[in-house]
Amino acid sequence: GERESDLGRHREHRNTGRERERERETRERTMSADMADVNPSSEWKLKPHPVLPSGKPCVVCILDGFGENKYKDEYNAVHSARTPNVDKLRENAERCRFVQAHGTWVGLPSNDDMGNSEVGHNAIGSGKVYKQGASLVDAALESGDLFKGDGFAHVKQAFEGHTLHLIGLLSNGGVHARYEQLKQLFQGAYEHGAKRIRLHILTDGRDVPDGSSIEFVGQLEKDLEQLRAKGCDALIASGGGRMHVTMDRYEADWEIVERGWKAHVLGEAPHTFTKALDAVTELRKLPKANDQYLEPFVIVDGEGKAVGTVQDGDAVVLFNYRSDRMVEISKAFEYENFSAFDRVRYPKDLKFAGMLQYDGDLKLPKNYLVPPPFIERTSGEYMVKNGLSIFACSETQKFGHVTFFWNGNRSGYFDEKRETYVEIPSDKCPFNEKPDMKTREITEAGIAALKSGKYDLLRINYASPDMVGHTGSLEATIRACETCDECLGELLAEVDKLGGVYLVCSDHGNADDMVQRNKKTGQPLQDANGVNMALTSHTLAPVMVAVGGAGLKDSVKMRDDLPEAGIASITATFINLCGYEAPSDYCPTLIKTD
């Protein structure tokens, strides 16, 4: 009875008409003062929109991993969840549509490639489609340029008398890494002089089905056996599950990276095996074990000695192309002065490189095999140069997406005076155990920012549909979607009270399908025990884009001449909602005003 029908408006947050008017007047005075000292150069100046006014707060809310799947059954958490607020947005067909968020629409090689939060926020933040990590690496391997560049030359210095270590995700999921790229990398390294190669593998079970680690390790063993037949000393040396070993992000849990350092570099882990296939097979039998959270392991010889510790003078290459989960381990290898954990031993004269440079501002790492996409003139930079103030908020798991990735893989602020970034620390537990994650706290921060009257654009990301979806728990993911919907209602109700506008969207699919399916029939696949096999990866589903708000003119509707639009068109759309025309080289806006 407390929730009203209009997007979850709460009675206790109502303002009287007079209070709302005072808030608007205060906001307009603040904006006028802020704009007084702004005079952007002609190349940066945004033209006023001919119909839509500026001066109204605009909220862009990303429901991360919230896709619109063709399978609308009980295994679609988005469909199964009670979401009256999202339902109301969908029902207004003139102001809601669906756009593509995968494959070539976000710069990936083919339309069989799932989108992800990194490329999705790059596209939404920049308004353009750039060739992304996988495409760049594919091209560099196909042309051979990868083996001709400065990064490979740096690594190659270690080939005579030392070991080449390759660390990364063993997967063909296409989000962080691809097995075929890894294979081409170690084969090419051998052809260019590497005589001793060690693989340090992180099992997936997130972007690919859980249990597929056994298949990937088996294939890798076969490929390394062929390399050994040619005279190369090539072995798997260590490993662990991606969510438990090495691949932490946003400094959420450095212990994950420390486990990786101990296994990969020091050759220390709670489990040792003589064969990697045995390691993965046996560790999966432990209670609650799965590919994502596999315990760290080290491969040892007949005498119990680790076969692949990192020594002085060795080369180390991180072969993931996606950056967020490679930054911390890069710092551990690159920085001589490092305090996040005790490395015990720091190899000297190390030849370290990433597949790409994972942080352009930090120049991390200094050496990389493939140059990253150069993303410039993003929406955030345009906005601050035109005097607009920005608020960005999410929890740790997606904070980097509404800041770093949104800003074109750039750390920090464009203008610290005009930007406020708020990170809500994520829980340190499997996210299905607390499926609400920090959705309520993010909402509270967003509402407080709206009420402050300081901001023209507010970027909000709700992480839970994606992060809980990755656990494979249907029940928990439904709960995550319902909490998001409830909080979205509260957020948009506040926008309406302040006479603002909003755009609600997603960056890719995930929660919209929680079961592996027969590709022909669409029916769930079952394991040997007759249990449905969970889907933990992203999907190829399109995503919703909805606009609205009390401050939006009645004439604003979705265009009907862009049937194949992608999420990069979201950028021009919210720039229009802020009262400006988008730069001419941005993907076209989704809205019309006639």
C-alpha positions as CSV (number, residue, x, y, z in Angstrom):
1,G,0.0,0.0,0.0
2,E,2.9,2.4,0.5
3,R,4.1,2.2,-3.1
4,E,2.1,4.4,-5.5
5,S,1.5,3.3,-9.1
6,D,3.6,6.0,-10.7
7,L,7.1,4.5,-10.7
8,G,7.2,3.6,-7.0
9,R,6.8,7.1,-5.7
10,H,7.1,7.0,-1.9
11,R,4.9,9.2,0.2
12,E,7.6,10.1,2.7
13,H,9.7,11.7,0.0
14,R,6.9,13.9,-1.4
15,N,7.6,17.6,-1.5
16,T,4.9,20.3,-1.6
17,G,4.6,22.3,-4.8
18,R,6.2,25.3,-3.1
19,E,9.2,23.3,-1.9
20,R,9.7,21.8,-5.4
21,E,9.6,25.3,-6.9
22,R,12.2,26.6,-4.4
23,E,14.5,23.6,-5.3
24,R,14.2,24.4,-9.0
25,E,14.9,28.1,-8.5
26,T,17.9,27.3,-6.4
27,R,19.2,24.9,-9.1
28,E,18.7,27.4,-11.9
29,R,20.6,30.1,-9.9
30,T,23.4,27.6,-9.2
31,M,23.7,26.6,-12.9
32,S,23.7,30.2,-14.0
33,A,26.6,30.9,-11.7
34,D,28.4,27.8,-12.8
35,M,28.0,28.7,-16.5
36,A,29.3,32.2,-16.1
37,D,33.0,31.3,-16.4
38,V,32.5,28.7,-19.2
39,N,33.6,29.6,-22.7
40,P,34.4,26.4,-24.6
41,S,36.5,26.7,-27.8
42,S,34.5,26.2,-31.1
43,E,35.7,22.6,-31.5
44,W,34.2,21.7,-28.1
45,K,31.1,23.9,-28.0
46,L,27.8,22.0,-28.0
47,K,24.9,23.7,-29.8
48,P,21.7,24.3,-27.9
49,H,19.0,21.9,-28.9
50,P,16.3,23.7,-30.9
51,V,13.4,22.2,-28.8
52,L,14.7,20.6,-25.6
53,P,15.8,23.1,-22.9
54,S,18.9,22.8,-20.7
55,G,18.9,23.3,-16.9
56,K,16.9,20.2,-16.0
57,P,18.6,17.4,-14.1
58,C,19.1,14.3,-16.4
59,V,19.6,10.8,-14.9
60,V,21.0,8.1,-17.0
61,C,20.4,4.8,-15.2
62,I,22.0,1.6,-16.4
63,L,20.5,-1.7,-15.3
64,D,23.6,-3.8,-15.9
65,G,23.0,-7.1,-17.6
66,F,19.3,-6.5,-18.0
67,G,18.5,-7.8,-21.5
68,E,15.3,-8.3,-23.5
69,N,15.4,-12.0,-24.4
70,K,13.3,-13.8,-27.0
71,Y,12.9,-16.6,-24.4
72,K,10.2,-15.3,-22.0
73,D,9.9,-18.3,-19.7
74,E,10.6,-19.0,-16.0
75,Y,14.4,-19.2,-16.7
76,N,14.4,-15.5,-17.8
77,A,15.0,-13.7,-14.5
78,V,14.1,-10.3,-16.1
79,H,10.8,-11.7,-17.3
80,S,10.1,-13.7,-14.2
81,A,10.8,-10.9,-11.7
82,R,8.1,-8.5,-10.5
83,T,9.1,-5.2,-12.2
84,P,6.2,-2.8,-12.3
85,N,8.4,0.2,-12.9
86,V,10.2,-1.3,-15.8
87,D,6.9,-2.7,-17.1
88,K,5.5,0.8,-17.1
89,L,8.4,2.1,-19.1
90,R,8.1,-0.7,-21.6
91,E,4.4,-0.1,-22.1
92,N,5.0,3.4,-23.4
93,A,6.0,2.3,-26.9
94,E,6.5,5.9,-28.1
95,R,9.2,6.4,-25.5
96,C,10.7,3.0,-25.2
97,R,12.6,0.8,-27.7
98,F,15.3,-1.9,-27.8
99,V,18.8,-1.6,-29.3
100,Q,21.6,-4.0,-30.0
101,A,24.4,-4.3,-27.4
102,H,26.7,-7.1,-28.8
103,G,29.0,-7.9,-31.7
104,T,29.8,-5.2,-34.3
105,W,27.4,-2.8,-32.5
106,V,30.1,-2.4,-29.8
107,G,33.2,-3.0,-31.9
108,L,33.6,-6.8,-31.4
109,P,34.6,-9.0,-34.4
110,S,31.3,-10.7,-35.1
111,N,27.7,-10.7,-34.1
112,D,28.2,-14.0,-32.4
113,D,30.3,-12.1,-29.8
114,M,28.5,-11.2,-26.5
115,G,28.7,-7.7,-25.4
116,N,30.1,-6.8,-22.0
117,S,30.2,-4.0,-19.5
118,E,33.5,-2.7,-20.7
119,V,32.7,-2.2,-24.4
120,G,29.2,-1.3,-23.5
121,H,30.2,1.6,-21.3
122,N,32.8,2.6,-23.8
123,A,30.1,2.9,-26.4
124,I,27.5,4.7,-24.2
125,G,30.2,7.1,-22.9
126,S,31.8,7.9,-26.3
127,G,28.8,7.8,-28.7
128,K,30.9,5.9,-31.2
129,V,31.8,2.4,-32.1
130,Y,35.5,1.6,-31.8
131,K,37.3,-1.6,-32.6
132,Q,37.6,-3.3,-29.3
133,G,40.2,-5.6,-27.6
134,A,39.2,-8.8,-29.3
135,S,39.1,-7.2,-32.7
136,L,42.4,-5.4,-32.2
137,V,44.2,-8.6,-31.1
138,D,42.7,-10.7,-33.9
139,A,43.9,-8.1,-36.4
140,A,47.4,-7.9,-34.9
141,L,47.8,-11.7,-34.9
142,E,46.4,-12.1,-38.4
143,S,48.8,-9.5,-39.8
144,G,51.7,-10.6,-37.7
145,D,52.1,-7.1,-36.4
146,L,51.9,-8.4,-32.8
147,F,55.3,-10.1,-33.3
148,K,56.8,-7.0,-34.9
149,G,56.0,-4.4,-32.3
150,D,58.0,-2.8,-29.5
151,G,56.1,-4.8,-26.8
152,F,57.0,-8.2,-28.2
153,A,60.6,-7.0,-28.8
154,H,60.7,-6.2,-25.1
155,V,59.5,-9.6,-24.1
156,K,61.7,-11.4,-26.6
157,Q,64.8,-10.2,-24.8
158,A,64.2,-13.0,-22.3
159,F,63.8,-15.8,-24.8
160,E,67.5,-16.8,-24.7
161,G,68.2,-18.5,-21.4
162,H,65.0,-17.6,-19.7
163,T,61.3,-18.5,-19.5
164,L,58.2,-16.9,-21.1
165,H,55.2,-17.0,-18.7
166,L,51.7,-16.5,-20.1
167,I,49.0,-15.6,-17.5
168,G,45.3,-15.2,-18.2
169,L,41.8,-16.6,-18.6
170,L,41.6,-20.0,-20.3
171,S,38.3,-19.5,-22.2
172,N,36.7,-18.8,-25.5
173,G,34.0,-16.7,-24.0
174,G,35.3,-13.7,-25.8
175,V,34.8,-11.3,-22.9
176,H,38.3,-11.3,-21.4
177,A,40.3,-13.6,-23.6
178,R,40.0,-16.2,-26.4
179,Y,41.7,-19.6,-26.5
180,E,42.5,-19.3,-30.2
181,Q,44.5,-16.1,-29.5
182,L,46.4,-17.8,-26.7
183,K,47.3,-20.6,-29.0
184,Q,48.5,-18.3,-31.7
185,L,50.5,-16.4,-29.1
186,F,52.5,-19.3,-27.7
187,Q,53.0,-20.8,-31.2
188,G,54.2,-17.5,-32.5
189,A,56.4,-17.0,-29.5
190,Y,58.0,-20.4,-30.2
191,E,58.5,-19.5,-33.9
192,H,60.2,-16.2,-32.8
193,G,62.7,-17.9,-30.4
194,A,61.0,-18.8,-27.2
195,K,62.5,-22.1,-26.0
196,R,60.8,-22.4,-22.6
197,I,57.1,-21.5,-22.0
198,R,55.0,-21.8,-18.9
199,L,51.2,-21.3,-18.8
200,H,49.4,-20.0,-15.7
201,I,45.7,-20.6,-16.4
202,L,42.6,-19.1,-14.8
203,T,39.5,-21.2,-15.2
204,D,36.3,-19.4,-16.4
205,G,32.8,-20.9,-15.8
206,R,31.4,-17.4,-16.1
207,D,31.5,-16.4,-19.8
208,V,31.4,-20.1,-20.7
209,P,29.6,-23.0,-19.0
210,D,30.7,-24.2,-15.6
211,G,32.7,-27.4,-16.0
212,S,34.1,-26.4,-19.4
213,S,37.5,-26.0,-17.7
214,I,38.2,-29.7,-18.2
215,E,37.7,-29.4,-21.9
216,F,39.9,-26.3,-22.2
217,V,42.7,-27.8,-20.1
218,G,42.5,-31.0,-22.2
219,Q,42.8,-29.0,-25.4
220,L,45.6,-26.9,-24.1
221,E,47.6,-30.0,-23.0
222,K,47.2,-31.5,-26.5
223,D,48.4,-28.2,-28.1
224,L,51.4,-28.0,-25.8
225,E,52.3,-31.6,-26.5
226,Q,52.5,-30.7,-30.2
227,L,54.8,-27.7,-29.2
228,R,57.0,-30.0,-27.1
229,A,57.3,-32.4,-30.1
230,K,58.9,-29.5,-32.0
231,G,61.5,-29.0,-29.2
232,C,59.9,-26.3,-27.1
233,D,59.8,-26.9,-23.3
234,A,56.1,-25.9,-22.8
235,L,54.1,-26.8,-19.7
236,I,51.1,-25.6,-17.6
237,A,52.6,-24.3,-14.3
238,S,49.8,-23.1,-12.1
239,G,46.2,-22.0,-12.0
240,G,42.9,-21.3,-10.2
241,G,39.4,-20.0,-10.6
242,R,39.1,-16.5,-12.0
243,M,37.0,-15.1,-9.1
244,H,39.3,-16.6,-6.5
245,V,42.7,-16.2,-8.0
246,T,44.5,-13.3,-9.7
247,M,41.5,-11.6,-11.5
248,D,40.2,-9.1,-8.9
249,R,39.1,-5.7,-10.1
250,Y,38.8,-2.2,-8.7
251,E,40.8,-3.3,-5.7
252,A,37.8,-5.0,-4.2
253,D,39.9,-7.9,-2.7
254,W,43.7,-7.9,-3.0
255,E,43.8,-11.3,-1.5
256,I,42.6,-12.7,-4.8
257,V,45.7,-11.2,-6.5
258,E,47.9,-12.4,-3.7
259,R,46.8,-16.0,-4.2
260,G,47.7,-15.7,-7.9
261,W,51.1,-14.2,-7.1
262,K,51.9,-17.0,-4.8
263,A,50.9,-19.7,-7.3
264,H,52.2,-18.1,-10.5
265,V,55.4,-16.4,-9.2
266,L,56.4,-18.3,-6.0
267,G,55.1,-21.7,-6.9
268,E,53.1,-21.9,-3.7
269,A,49.5,-23.1,-3.4
270,P,47.4,-25.3,-1.0
271,H,47.1,-27.9,-3.8
272,T,49.9,-29.4,-5.9
273,F,49.5,-31.8,-8.8
274,T,51.7,-33.3,-11.5
275,K,49.1,-32.7,-14.3
276,A,46.8,-29.8,-14.8
277,L,43.9,-31.9,-16.0
278,D,44.1,-33.8,-12.7
279,A,44.2,-30.5,-10.8
280,V,41.0,-29.1,-12.4
281,T,39.2,-32.5,-12.2
282,E,40.0,-33.1,-8.5
283,L,39.5,-29.5,-7.3
284,R,36.1,-29.4,-8.9
285,K,35.1,-32.2,-6.5
286,L,35.6,-30.0,-3.4
287,P,32.5,-28.7,-1.6
288,K,30.8,-25.8,-3.4
289,A,33.6,-25.8,-6.0
290,N,33.1,-24.5,-9.5
291,D,35.2,-23.2,-12.3
292,Q,34.9,-19.5,-11.2
293,Y,36.1,-20.2,-7.6
294,L,38.6,-23.1,-8.1
295,E,41.2,-23.2,-5.5
296,P,44.8,-22.2,-6.5
297,F,47.1,-25.0,-7.6
298,V,50.7,-25.5,-8.7
299,I,52.0,-28.1,-11.0
300,V,55.1,-30.0,-9.7
301,D,57.6,-32.4,-11.1
302,G,58.3,-36.0,-9.8
303,E,60.3,-34.6,-6.9
304,G,57.6,-32.1,-5.8
305,K,59.3,-29.0,-7.3
306,A,57.2,-26.4,-9.0
307,V,57.7,-26.5,-12.7
308,G,57.2,-22.9,-13.5
309,T,58.1,-20.2,-10.9
310,V,58.9,-16.8,-12.2
311,Q,62.7,-16.1,-11.9
312,D,65.0,-13.1,-12.4
313,G,65.2,-12.2,-16.1
314,D,62.1,-14.1,-17.2
315,A,59.3,-12.6,-19.4
316,V,55.7,-12.4,-18.3
317,V,52.8,-11.6,-20.6
318,L,49.2,-11.2,-19.4
319,F,47.2,-12.4,-22.4
320,N,43.7,-11.1,-21.4
321,Y,42.7,-8.2,-23.7
322,R,40.0,-6.7,-21.3
323,S,41.6,-4.4,-18.8
324,D,39.6,-4.3,-15.6
325,R,40.7,-7.6,-14.1
326,M,44.3,-7.2,-15.3
327,V,45.1,-3.9,-13.6
328,E,45.9,-5.2,-10.1
329,I,48.2,-8.0,-11.2
330,S,49.9,-5.6,-13.6
331,K,50.7,-3.3,-10.6
332,A,52.2,-6.3,-8.7
333,F,54.5,-7.1,-11.6
334,E,55.3,-3.6,-12.7
335,Y,55.7,-1.5,-9.6
336,E,58.9,-1.9,-7.7
337,N,57.4,0.0,-4.7
338,F,54.2,-2.0,-4.0
339,S,52.3,-2.4,-0.7
340,A,49.0,-4.0,-1.4
341,F,50.4,-7.3,-0.2
342,D,53.8,-8.9,0.6
343,R,55.1,-10.3,-2.6
344,V,57.9,-12.1,-0.6
345,R,60.1,-12.2,-3.8
346,Y,60.0,-9.7,-6.6
347,P,61.8,-11.0,-9.7
348,K,64.6,-8.7,-11.0
349,D,65.0,-7.6,-14.6
350,L,61.6,-8.9,-15.5
351,K,60.4,-8.4,-19.1
352,F,56.7,-7.7,-18.4
353,A,54.0,-6.8,-20.9
354,G,50.2,-6.9,-21.2
355,M,48.3,-8.0,-24.3
356,L,47.1,-4.4,-24.3
357,Q,47.8,-1.4,-22.1
358,Y,45.2,-1.7,-19.4
359,D,45.2,1.8,-18.0
360,G,46.2,4.6,-20.4
361,D,46.5,7.3,-17.7
362,L,48.6,5.1,-15.4
363,K,50.6,3.9,-18.5
364,L,50.0,0.4,-17.1
365,P,51.7,-1.6,-18.2
366,K,54.5,0.3,-19.9
367,N,54.9,-2.4,-22.4
368,Y,52.1,-4.1,-24.3
369,L,51.7,-6.3,-27.4
370,V,48.8,-4.5,-29.1
371,P,48.0,-0.8,-29.0
372,P,44.6,-0.1,-27.4
373,P,41.8,1.8,-29.2
374,F,42.3,5.5,-29.0
375,I,38.9,6.8,-27.7
376,E,38.7,10.6,-27.6
377,R,36.2,13.4,-27.3
378,T,33.8,11.4,-25.0
379,S,30.5,12.8,-23.8
380,G,31.9,13.5,-20.3
381,E,34.7,15.7,-21.7
382,Y,32.3,17.6,-23.9
383,M,29.9,18.2,-21.0
384,V,32.4,19.6,-18.6
385,K,33.9,21.8,-21.3
386,N,30.4,23.2,-21.8
387,G,30.0,23.9,-18.1
388,L,27.8,21.0,-17.1
389,S,28.3,19.2,-13.8
390,I,28.4,15.4,-13.6
391,F,27.7,12.9,-10.9
392,A,28.6,9.2,-11.4
393,C,27.9,6.5,-8.9
394,S,27.9,2.7,-8.6
395,E,29.3,0.0,-6.3
396,T,32.8,-1.3,-6.6
397,Q,32.0,-4.0,-9.2
398,K,30.7,-1.4,-11.7
399,F,32.3,1.9,-10.5
400,G,35.0,1.7,-13.1
401,H,32.4,1.3,-15.8
402,V,30.6,4.6,-15.1
403,T,33.9,6.4,-14.8
404,F,37.0,4.8,-16.4
405,F,35.3,3.0,-19.3
406,W,32.7,5.7,-19.8
407,N,35.4,8.2,-20.2
408,G,37.3,6.3,-22.9
409,N,39.5,4.1,-20.7
410,R,40.7,7.2,-18.9
411,S,41.4,7.4,-15.1
412,G,40.5,10.4,-13.0
413,Y,38.4,13.5,-13.8
414,F,38.2,15.7,-16.8
415,D,37.4,18.6,-14.5
416,E,37.4,17.9,-10.7
417,K,35.4,21.0,-10.0
418,R,32.5,19.8,-12.2
419,E,32.6,16.1,-11.6
420,T,31.8,14.0,-8.5
421,Y,32.4,10.2,-8.6
422,V,31.0,8.1,-5.7
423,E,32.0,4.4,-5.2
424,I,29.9,2.3,-2.8
425,P,32.1,-0.7,-1.6
426,S,30.7,-4.0,-2.8
427,D,30.2,-7.0,-0.5
428,K,33.0,-9.5,-0.4
429,C,31.0,-12.6,-0.8
430,P,29.4,-14.6,-3.7
431,F,26.8,-12.2,-4.9
432,N,23.9,-14.7,-4.9
433,E,24.3,-14.7,-1.1
434,K,23.4,-11.0,-1.0
435,P,21.6,-10.4,-4.3
436,D,20.5,-6.9,-3.5
437,M,24.2,-6.0,-3.5
438,K,24.4,-2.2,-3.0
439,T,21.4,-1.2,-5.1
440,R,19.7,0.6,-2.2
441,E,22.8,2.5,-1.2
442,I,23.4,3.6,-4.8
443,T,19.8,4.8,-5.0
444,E,20.2,6.8,-1.8
445,A,23.4,8.4,-3.1
446,G,21.7,9.2,-6.4
447,I,18.6,10.8,-4.7
448,A,20.9,12.8,-2.4
449,A,22.8,14.1,-5.5
450,L,19.6,15.0,-7.2
451,K,18.3,16.9,-4.2
452,S,21.5,18.8,-3.9
453,G,20.7,20.6,-7.2
454,K,24.4,20.6,-8.2
455,Y,24.3,18.2,-11.2
456,D,23.2,18.4,-14.8
457,L,23.9,14.8,-15.6
458,L,23.8,11.9,-13.1
459,R,25.2,8.5,-14.2
460,I,23.9,5.6,-12.1
461,N,24.8,1.9,-12.6
462,Y,22.9,-0.9,-10.8
463,A,25.3,-3.8,-10.9
464,S,23.2,-6.7,-9.4
465,P,21.4,-8.1,-12.5
466,D,24.8,-8.7,-14.1
467,M,26.9,-9.8,-11.1
468,V,24.2,-12.0,-9.6
469,G,23.4,-13.4,-13.0
470,H,27.0,-14.6,-13.3
471,T,26.5,-16.8,-10.3
472,G,23.9,-18.9,-12.2
473,S,21.4,-18.7,-9.4
474,L,18.0,-18.0,-10.9
475,E,16.2,-17.3,-7.6
476,A,18.9,-14.8,-6.5
477,T,18.9,-13.1,-9.9
478,I,15.1,-12.7,-9.9
479,R,15.5,-11.0,-6.5
480,A,18.3,-8.8,-7.9
481,C,16.0,-7.6,-10.7
482,E,13.1,-6.9,-8.4
483,T,15.2,-4.9,-6.0
484,C,16.6,-2.9,-9.0
485,D,13.1,-2.2,-10.2
486,E,11.9,-1.0,-6.8
487,C,14.9,1.3,-6.4
488,L,14.6,2.5,-10.0
489,G,11.0,3.6,-9.1
490,E,12.3,5.6,-6.1
491,L,15.0,7.2,-8.2
492,L,12.7,8.2,-11.1
493,A,10.1,9.5,-8.7
494,E,12.7,11.9,-7.4
495,V,13.5,13.0,-10.9
496,D,9.8,13.7,-11.5
497,K,9.6,15.8,-8.3
498,L,12.4,18.0,-9.5
499,G,11.0,18.4,-13.0
500,G,13.9,16.5,-14.5
501,V,14.3,13.9,-17.3
502,Y,15.7,10.4,-17.4
503,L,17.0,7.7,-19.7
504,V,16.9,4.1,-18.5
505,C,18.9,1.5,-20.4
506,S,21.3,-1.5,-20.1
507,D,24.7,-2.3,-21.5
508,H,24.2,-6.0,-22.4
509,G,22.2,-9.0,-21.6
510,N,22.7,-11.6,-18.8
511,A,19.9,-11.9,-16.3
512,D,17.5,-12.4,-19.2
513,D,18.5,-16.1,-19.6
514,M,19.8,-18.3,-16.8
515,V,19.8,-21.7,-18.4
516,Q,21.7,-23.3,-21.2
517,R,19.5,-24.2,-24.1
518,N,19.2,-26.5,-27.1
519,K,20.0,-24.2,-30.0
520,K,17.2,-25.6,-32.2
521,T,14.4,-26.1,-29.7
522,G,15.2,-23.5,-27.1
523,Q,14.6,-26.0,-24.3
524,P,16.9,-26.2,-21.3
525,L,19.8,-28.5,-21.4
526,Q,20.2,-30.9,-18.6
527,D,23.2,-32.7,-17.0
528,A,23.6,-36.4,-16.4
529,N,21.4,-36.1,-13.3
530,G,18.6,-34.4,-15.1
531,V,19.3,-31.0,-13.6
532,N,19.0,-27.9,-15.8
533,M,22.5,-26.5,-16.7
534,A,22.9,-22.9,-15.5
535,L,23.9,-20.2,-17.9
536,T,26.4,-17.8,-16.2
537,S,27.5,-15.8,-19.3
538,H,26.2,-12.7,-21.0
539,T,23.6,-13.1,-23.7
540,L,23.2,-11.7,-27.2
541,A,19.9,-10.1,-26.3
542,P,19.1,-6.4,-27.2
543,V,18.5,-4.0,-24.3
544,M,15.8,-1.5,-23.4
545,V,16.2,2.3,-23.8
546,A,13.4,4.4,-22.2
547,V,13.1,8.1,-21.8
548,G,10.8,10.2,-19.7
549,G,10.4,12.5,-16.7
550,A,8.2,15.3,-15.7
551,G,10.5,17.8,-17.4
552,L,10.4,16.1,-20.8
553,K,8.3,17.7,-23.5
554,D,5.3,15.8,-24.7
555,S,6.5,16.0,-28.2
556,V,9.6,13.7,-27.5
557,K,9.2,10.3,-29.0
558,M,11.5,7.5,-30.2
559,R,12.5,7.7,-33.9
560,D,11.2,4.9,-36.1
561,D,13.9,5.2,-38.8
562,L,16.7,3.4,-36.9
563,P,15.7,-0.2,-36.7
564,E,19.3,-1.4,-36.4
565,A,20.5,1.1,-33.8
566,G,23.0,0.1,-31.1
567,I,23.8,1.3,-27.7
568,A,26.3,3.9,-29.0
569,S,23.1,5.9,-30.0
570,I,22.2,6.3,-26.3
571,T,24.9,9.0,-26.0
572,A,23.4,11.5,-28.4
573,T,20.0,10.8,-26.8
574,F,21.0,11.8,-23.3
575,I,22.9,14.8,-24.6
576,N,19.7,15.9,-26.3
577,L,17.8,15.4,-23.0
578,C,20.4,17.7,-21.4
579,G,19.3,20.4,-23.9
580,Y,22.1,20.1,-26.5
581,E,22.7,18.7,-29.9
582,A,25.2,15.9,-30.0
583,P,28.5,16.2,-31.8
584,S,28.1,15.5,-35.5
585,D,30.4,12.4,-35.5
586,Y,28.4,10.7,-32.8
587,C,26.0,7.8,-33.6
588,P,22.5,9.3,-34.3
589,T,20.1,10.1,-31.4
590,L,17.2,7.7,-30.8
591,I,14.6,10.5,-30.2
592,K,12.7,13.0,-32.3
593,T,10.8,16.1,-31.1
594,D,8.0,16.6,-33.7
